[in-house]
Amino acid sequence: MIESSSDARVGFLAGLRRANALAEYRRWSGMLEYLAAETIRIERELEPRARELEIAAVRSVVAQANGWSEHQLAARLHEAETARDDLPAVWAAFGEGELDAARVSIIAAGAWKLTEERSVAKLDRQVVAYAATHTTGELRQWMRRFIARVEPDEVEKRYEDIVAERNVTIHHDEDGTGSLYAENLPSYVLAGIDERLDHAAKTTTDDDRTIAQRRADFFVDALDHIDPDNEPARVPNLAIGVMVPASTLAGIDDQPAISADRDWVIPANVLRDLALSGNPFWYRLLINDQDDVLSVTYQGRYPPEHLRNAIRFRDGTCRYPGCTKKAQNCDLDHRQPLPDGPTSGENLWALCRHHHKLKTFRHAEPIRLGNRWVWRIRATLLTE
């Protein structure tokens, strides 16, 4: 987020964002107030058998006034009513322009997945500070983690039901191309597929195809060579990092595992089955006070593999504000360049190639303020 700026143009843009959020709040609250008043009028003036159709007619007018379909109106109403009635802190932040409609929609959709009032209340207490200072993509990831942690038993139940509905569908377009959709698969399975496609695409560099094109071609090639009567082809062992509470593996509680990039979860019961299966799907990095790889300083520019793994696992994603590029696909950059800055966990962080270039060519400069880092871009300071 923008921590401070002496550039009036940046301040103007930030002001527009807040004004837009306030306008969205007035739109949503005005819609609720209008429909509530009309419902009272209809119940007072019309016979019961005529009320339902009259309310439907009024809703169609509201939908047209907003440029929405009636289906879109129903979705917005559900979100607005959830925020107003069940999430008072979120609704208040919306009314102050601190949150916009997009963020309120994401939060409301997350609240629908919670089954206990205390979980919804906890969400309301915790989400505003994060939502106001992070992108919508980061907020969606935060919501997934929150839901999995606060109601792990419900997540396990939904997991079993959803995976039972797994499916692959194909959609054809009019230009001779199409898309393939794999739905309701376990996240750890999809992460493994993603890793294998990346591995194959990045180890084949003798042609002019892009990484994305190679990934697509390897995917199709793998499907073309499926033979259900024979053993599947051997694939390289790849590491997928997850953060696992020791209490979960010990069976003390049911907290989920969180992926290294903080984007997906594994329910506790699935995690235990994987741990007992002997499947080399993961490895673990043990760090203690006597042997902390992040606290050691190494000679030379390039960190050893175990330090690279530790940093990427610690950071999860690119450390530039708002960027969600996976750390495993990022460069490891010295915050303070060599020779002044050491090759150590404290001085290394993950930056995607784009933001690494911004830093290298001094379009964005990291500055340490106490125990945290901010980015200076001309007259503006950005923080995570």
Secondary structure, DSSP 8 states (H G I E B T S, - for coil): -EEEE--HHHHHHHHHHHHHHHHHHHHHHHHHHHHHHHHHHHHHHS-HHHHHHHHHHHHHHHHHHHT--HHHHHHHHHHHHHHHHH-HHHHHHHHTTSS-HHHHHHHHHHHHT--SHHHHHHHHHHHHHHHTTS-HHHHHHHHHHHHHHH-HHHHHHHHHHHHTT-EEEEEE-TTS-EEEEEES--HHHHHHHHHHHHHHHHT--SSS--HHHHHHHHHHHHHHT--TTS-----------EE--HHHHTTS----EEETTSS-EE-HHHHHHHHHHT-TT------BTTB-GGG-EESSSS--HHHHHHHHHHH-B--STT---BGGGSEEEESS-TTTS-EETTTEEEE-HHHHHHHHTTSSEEEEETTEEEEEETTEEEE-
